Amino acid sequence: EAIDLVSKLMRHDRHFRLTAREALQHPFFTLHSEREAAEVLCKHNPEYAELDRQAQEIVDQLVGHFTAFAAQPVLVRAALLLMAHVTAYSFEHARPQRVAFSKLDRSVSGGLSMEDLEAFYEDSGMPMPEMLESAFSGVDVDDDGYITYIEFLSATLPRWARSDRTFCRRVFEILDRNCDGIIDAADLAQAFFPDKDEKGSGICAESLAEICDGQLTWKRFLELMQQDNEGSMDLGEQR
């Protein structure tokens, strides 16, 4: 069936070539579940099998990832979102995250809703995790009812990646708007509230006060990115 599908998609004469709609109605898709397709790929492709294993591990620990992200200081969460933006599609080691997101995105909409997650657990036969809804809210940064891929990636970045000095340095330099080696409230206001919103400036000052005396140095920033949720250094997975 797979060979038949590919051969019909590769026909030179466009009148005999399958359209995208027709391809999706091919028996290869209609007679086989996503799980069966994944099992076949895993059986015949060791590289895909390892990638699928890593993606499933992310899914299995989803609530833990989301809860840990929500527990981080506001500025650390913002930094992780920036890091996700920087690395989203060029970062080779984010492939398991992309596969995990695709597993969960049942509607293929590019965003995860609570309905998507509930459907995934129901279809896969996995038990619904406790605190799933509250964990979801912790990652839905803009509170629109959807988790984008960037939000998902920011919450599931490998520990070693968020500890990587190169990635951290790029994020620090994005936030250090006046390039003086220190991130202060004015830098954050310019980065996140370019319209000179007074309320935004207050939020920036509060987020800094949560982690420092109002001036965040590169050394302190790196320490925050390398800490686990208990505040201890976690460099064991750094590469």
N, C-alpha and C positions, 0 to 999 in steps of 0.2 A: 504493500500500500504506500509506503514511503517513497519507493522508487517510482511508482506510478504517479504520485503527486508531483515529485520533482521533474519527471519527464514532461508532464503536461504544462508545468510552469515555464519550462525552458524551450518550448516549441517556438520556432522562428516566425511562423505565420501567426500574427496577432489574432486572427479570426479563430484559430484553434487553441490559442493559449488561454489558460484559466485566468479569470479576473480574480481580484482579491476576495470578493464576496463568494465566488464559486470555490475558491481554494479552501475557505473556511468551512464549506459544506462537504468537503471531501471526506470519504470514510476514514482517512487517517486521523482526522480530528473528531468526527462524529461517533466513531465506534470505540475510541480509546480515551480513557480518562487521563488527566494531567499526571496523576500518580503513576499510571502504567507507563506513560511516556518517559517519565523521570527514571523509573526502574530499569527500563531498557537502556537508556543512556548510561546509567550508573554501571550496568552490567558490562557494557562494551567499551566504556571510556573511563579509565581509572582517574584521569584528571578531573572529569566532570563529577565522578563519584566523590572525590575529596572536596570539591567545591560545594556539592550538594550537602555533604556532611557538615561543613562549616556553616552553611546557610541555615540548616536545620538546627544547629546548636544555638544560633542567634534567636531563632523563633522559639526554641524551648526556654530560653532565658529572657524572653521579651519583657515580661513585667519587671524583672530585676533591672534590666537595662533602663527601662523607662523611669522606674522609681529612683534609681541612682542619679539619673540626669536631673530629675525634678528637685532632688535634694541639694544640688550644687548651688553656690552663690549665683546671683543674677548675672554678674559680669562673666563668670566662668561659662555659664550657659550661652551667653552672647558670643563669647570667644569660640566655643565649640561650634556654634552655628556658622560663624565666619570660616572656621577651619573646614567645615563640611562644604561650604560654597567653593572654597579654594581647591579642594581635592575631589569634589563630587564625581566627575566623569573622567578625570585624567589619572586618578589614583588607582593603580593596579590592584592594590591590596584591599580595595573596597568592593571587589567583585562579590564576595560572600554576602555583603550587605545588599547589593543590588539584586542578587538572586533571592535573598530572604524577603525583600520588599515585594518582588514579583510574585512570590508564593502567597503573600498576604493580600495583594491588590487584586481581589477577585473580580472586580468590575473593570479592571485595566483602565482606570481613570487617571492614574498618576498620583492619587491621594488615597490615604487609608481612612475610612470612617469606622465607627464602632460596629456598624452593620457588616462591613467587610471582615473585620476580625471575628465577629461572632459566626459568620458564614464559614470562615476558614476552619475554625475549631470544630464546628458541627460537621462539615464535609470530611475533615481528616480523621474524625473520631477521637480527637484529643480532648481531654477534659478542659472546660473553660476555666482559666486561671482566676483565682480570687483577686480582687482589687484591680481587675483589668480596666474598668472604666475610670477609676481614679488615676491609674498609671497613664492611661491614654491622655487624660486632661493635662498631666504634667509635661507632656511633650507637644501637645497642641498649642504652640506658643502664642499664636494670634487668636486662639479661641474661636475658630470658625467651624469646628466640627470635623476637621480633616487634618491628618498628619501628612505633610509633603515628604518627598524623598529626602530633601535637605534636612528637615526636622528629624526624620527617621535616622539618617546617617549621623547626625550630630549626637544622637542618643546611643548609637551602637558602634561608634568608632572604636577600633581596637585600642586597648590601653597603651600599647607601645607607640601607636600613631599619635595619640594626643600628647605623648611625652617627647615626641621627636622635636629636637631643638630647631630644625629648619622650618617645620610647619609652624611651630609656636612663634618663631621669630617673624615670619611673614604676617601672622595675625597681629602680633604686637605692633609691628610697623604700620599696619592699617589703622589701628586704634590710636597710635601716637601721631595725631594729625599735624602737630607743629614740629615733629622730628627732634624733640629735645631729649629723648631717652627716658621720658617719664609720661605715664598716662594720668591725666587729671580730669576733673569734671568738665572742663572746657573742651578737651579732646573728645570725650564721649558725647557731649552735647552736639559737637560738630559732626560726629560720625553718625549718630542715630537721630538727632533732631536738628537738621540743617536749617529749619525755619525759625531758629532762635526761640523755641517754645520755652517759656519760663518753667512750666510744669515739668517739661523734659529735663531741664537743667537740674531741677530738684531731685528727680529720679536718679540721674547720673551721680549726683553727690551722695545720695543714700546708698547706691550700689557700691560705690568706692568705700564708704565708711564701713560697710559690711566686712571688708577684707583688708583694709589698710588705713593709714592716717590721712588719706586724700590724695596721695601721690604714689602711684603704682610703678615700681621700678621693674626693669626687665628680669632681674633675679627673682623678685617676689612673684611676678607673673608666671615664670617658668615653674616655680615651686607649686603654685596653685594648680597649674595644669597637670603636674606630675603627682599630685596627691590623690589618694582614694577618698572615699566619703568619710572615713574615720579620721582623716587628716594626716595619715602617715604616708611617707614616700613609697611609691609603688613603681619601681623601675625594673622589676624582674622581667617584664615582657618587652622592654625597650629594645629596639633593634638599631 
